[in-house]
Amino acid sequence: MFVYLGGEKVVYIREVVAILDARRLGRAATARALLARASAGLSGRETAAVRTIVVTTRGLIVTPSTPATVARRIRRASKTRNVQKAET
């Protein structure tokens, strides 16, 4: 099952490891390094719009969606998958 993360990003649900709030990462050097790594290659405007860092088995994905929105989308997709399995 896939989940839409915002922007033009879609990922398999089973690949999602963690959902991090980019605004609450703090000022620690490790947190800044993580945000810099996740935002590499983005323009200044895109970097300012980053709200969530999704850690996957394939790497880091940044998205303008809030962490709560990403989590809700994953829960809904998981429920839909469970209902589909029960019907078959």
Secondary structure, 3 states (H helix, E strand, C coil): CEEEEECCEEEEHHHEEEEEEHHHCCCCHHHHHHHHHHHCCCCHHHHHCCCEEEEECCEEEEECCCHHHHHHHHHHHHHHHHHHHHHC
